[in-house]
Amino acid sequence: MEYPYADRMSAFGRSPIREVLKMASQPGVISFAAGSPNPSTYPVKEMREILCRLLDEQPARMLQYGVSEGYPPLQEALKKRMREKYQSFSDGDGILITSGAQQAIEAFAKTFLNEGDGVICENPSFISSLNAIRSYNGGRLIGIPVDDEGMRMEYLEDALKREKNIKFIYTIPTFQNPTGVTLSLQRRKQMLELAKKYNVMILEDSPYFELRYSGEYVPTIKSMDQDGIVTFAGSLSKILAPGIRVGFLIGPDEVVKKVTKCKQISDVHTSTLMQAMCSEYLTGYDVDGHINMICDQYRASRDVMLEALGGIDERVRYTHPEGGLFLWAEMPKGYVAEKLLDRILAAGKVLMISGPAFAVGEGEFSNCFRLNFSMPTHEQIHQGVDIINRCVRAYLDE
């Protein structure tokens, strides 16, 4: 039978990330391809205690349907944390608990986008978010170049002047995926002013913002917003565990109520049990101490990778992230990361993700690749980066 798929499915091609990750489980593979937290950081003991207590004391509530807006104690815990620690929840805001930050982004796109509406984003950017947006606006994404201070504001303003019917700016301003760069404070202020000037919203996606290993904290764009322009998508995946699938959306109450209706259509509500476990952890355990432990571990891994990359060919430029999970490398124009990956796989079974996987347009960033430092051991980082360095030098010298 010829199946009558919806037109929107044409936006989803074969995922290069998924294809590479299939190889990660093979024996002897060193993977820098994942975007995952390290399992050694999961608070397993505490979560076991919480789970047993909840099922002993409140089994009916934990295993029953919940409300679409989210488990009320978790809502309150996140409101308190985001208000008091990050000044990112204010009067007039609402909060929605989602099945991961990915659902928050998808539901926001579903709420606001019609076919042909424009969305501005960093280029490169996170592929899953780009696909969520493409599925609702027919793929009309306007990519803005990124440098060491994040999205380039002069290009952003040019796009806002030139393009019609822009609905929102999608940005990952802190430890961006895939580049690892952070949007500077000055540019955050500029972005907010430009959004206000041209009457567009900002969707601030910040799953990594609490994982800072060096440098000075930069306030969220949401914390600067006085006009209801910014909606903030957050996640507990990177500070607790990704398998719990708990994220959240904070924004103007009117916006959050509309997005909640879209979530109701998708899954009714996020797992009550998982939400309750997160709530208990946030209110009854030392979450900041836990985050400090994660940062100590990832800082060491980042430093090992940066030290190892010191031996790469000087023609290759790479970022020096102050947090998050990734760094981004760029070979000279004309070289192709996929060809490099083939060499690296043949030389030592090392995996990375090539740049086109994160591109807004086809054929972009073919000379770039992303490396993850949260998952491999220090020994694997030394071994894997040494293979990359040797293969890069051989490839560039041809």
C-alpha positions, 0 to 999 in steps of 0.5 A: 500500500502507498501510505498517505503521509501528511505533508509535514513529514517531508520536513523530517529526513534521516537523522544523522545523529540517530545513525551515528548513535546506533554505532555507539554501543559497539565494542571498543567505540569511543563516543563523543557523539552523545548529548547526554548527562553522565549516569554517574551524576544521577542521584540514584540513592535519593531517588530510590528513597523518594520513590519508595516513600511516595508509593508507600504513603500516596500510592493512589495519588502517584498512580492516578491521572493528574492535571495538565498544568502539572503537579502543584508541589512541583510547580511551586518548587520551580516557581520558588527556585526560578524566582528567588535564585534566577529572578526568572518568574514574576507576577503575571507569569504562569508555569507548565510542567512538560514531558521534557523541554522538548515537549515545551518547545514543540507545544509552543511552536504548535500554539503560535505557528501557521504554515509559512510563519517565520522563526529566527534561530541561531545557525547552527542550532539544536536539530530536534527543536528545528524539526519541531518548528519545521513541522508547523511552519513548513520549514521557514527558519531564518538562521543567524550566524553565531560567534564567540558571544552568541547570535550576531545582533546586526544580522538579527536586526537585518532579518527582522527588518527584511523578513515578514511575519516573524512569530518568534526568535528561538535561542539557546543563549547559555552553553548553546547546542551545538557550539557551547557558546554563551550569548553575552549580557550586552547581546541579551539586552539587545535581543530583548530590545529588538524583539520589543521593537519589531513586536516578536516573541522570544523562546529562551531554551535553557536546558544547560544554564545551571551547568556553569564551570567557569566564567561569570553567571549571565542572567537569563533573558527572561529575568530582564523581560518587563513586557511579556516578550520572553517564554523560558523553556527549562529542563530537569534532565541535565541536573537530575536524569533525562529518563524522568522526562520532566521539563517546564515552561515559564511565560506570560500566564495567557501564553502558558494557558494556551500552550497547556491546551496543546499539551492536553491534546498530546499527552493529558499530563506529564507522569505524576510519579516522576513529577512528585519525585522531582518535587521531593528532591527539589524541596528535601535534598541539597539540589545545589550541592548536587549541581556543584558535584556535576559541575566539578565532574564535567569541568574536569572532563571539559578541561581534559578535552581542551588540553587534548585538543591543544595538539590539533592542527592549528588550522582548526578553530574550536570553542572553549565553553564555560559550561554545558556539554559540548564544544564545536570545531571548525576546519578550513572551508572546503573540508568535509567533516563526514569524510573526516568521520570516515577516517576516524572510524577506520583509524580507531572507532571514534564517533562525533557529530558532523556540522550539517546535522545542526544546520538551518539550511542544507549543505551548511557547516560541512567543515564543522563537528561537535564533540561531547565531553560529559559521557566519555572517561578521561582516558577515552577523551585522551585516546579519542582526541589523539585519533582525531588530531592525527586524522585531522592533520592527515586530512588537511595535509592532503 
